Amino acid sequence: MITPLKALRKNRFKTALIFMSMSVSIAAIFLIGAIAEGVVGMYSAMLKTDGDIIVTQRGIADTFFSDINRSLTQTITGFEGVKEVNALILGAAPVDALPIVAIYGVSETRFKSYALTQGRHPKRGEVILGRKIDDTLKHPRTIVLSKKEFRVSGVFKSRIGFEDGGVVMGLDEGGELFHKSASIFLISLNDLGKSDSLIREINALNPDLEAKTTDSFIDSYNQFKIIRTSSDVIGAMAFLMGILGIVSMMSMVVNDRRAEFGIMRSIGLSSTTIILRLLSETLIISVAAFFAAWGISEGVLDVIKHADKFQGYINGEIGAAMVINVFVVSVAMALAGTFLPALYASRIDPISLINKGSQ
């Protein structure tokens, strides 16, 4: 009897087509998930750098729209258990030839978070650049933001793509640029056990304030939900397209091998045996396609990570949990796409094939 591997080698062209179809679908699922989680992970890491509690304007859709009074930092600093309060202004604007760049206005205490590779922290009329944007702009001495020229006083390196491709300036100048006092407060604590009581105290200061722990903020942040939901929807579409591709190709394979399956039925092999035989063939292809797609995805993500065009804002990593999830999805896609053609093959009547051949 022909083994699954021999059957695949015997039908090399169609096997290759199924392999390529599955590889593309699996790679799409990998890339969509990795990039979505990369964006969420980078923003989350930036917030967690100095923040156990995050304070924003209540009811805003995005932190870029938040505007809170920075003078409240003095009051919050005096609360028991508070180690440090950093005010940030988050914005985006064109910078020279680049159409959009992340801009950060930060209080002086946060400058220590930016590891300088050259130069010094900015003074009035100055900025520091992330290494990625500095390389993209070919190491400029000045940049123009909103028709105002700023001197570049230094360059910093950050593992967070949003920061490495961004511009950092003093809080006052950030406020003048975006016409706001502060976007968020990042509060670090001496004792995380007091976070709940501090959140109540901060929220009581002003009805327009909303304080949350960093983890709670990340879990409930609308933009993260939108990104993850979009990723799930697009991933599901890739999954369905993969199933349809497998059904189409396996239907052609079954049609070409009708005589083989008729012989199998005539020698007494059960329908279940034939179904399992085809499922095992596709399972072998799916495992090979999974590893090929994993390697392709890692390569594409590395290219994206180092591409000047994306300024470090698009990044993604494939973790162990994602590998396991995508492997399960790959196997499910292969089995689901093969079942109907396999069921059809298992019901081929050998007598009808003999009669057809004798005509």
Secondary structure, DSSP 8 states (H G I E B T S, - for coil): ---HHHHHHHTHHHHHHHHHHHHHHHHHHHHHHHHHHHHHHHHHHHHHSS-SEEEEETT-SSGGG----TTHHHHHHTSTTEEEEEEEEEEEEEETTEEEEEEEEE-GGGGGGSEEEEE----TTEEEEEHHHHHHTTS-SEEEETTEEEEEEEEEE-SSHHHHTSEEEEHHHHHHHHT-S-SEEEEEES-GGGHHHHHHHHHHH-TTEEEEEHHHHHHH-HHHHHHHHHHHHHHHHHHHHHHHHHHHHHHHHHHHTHHHHHHHHHTT--HHHHHHHHHHHHHHHHHHHHHHHHHHHHHHHHHHHH-GGGTT-------HHHHHHHHHHHHHHHHHHHHHHHHHHHT--HHHHHHHHH-
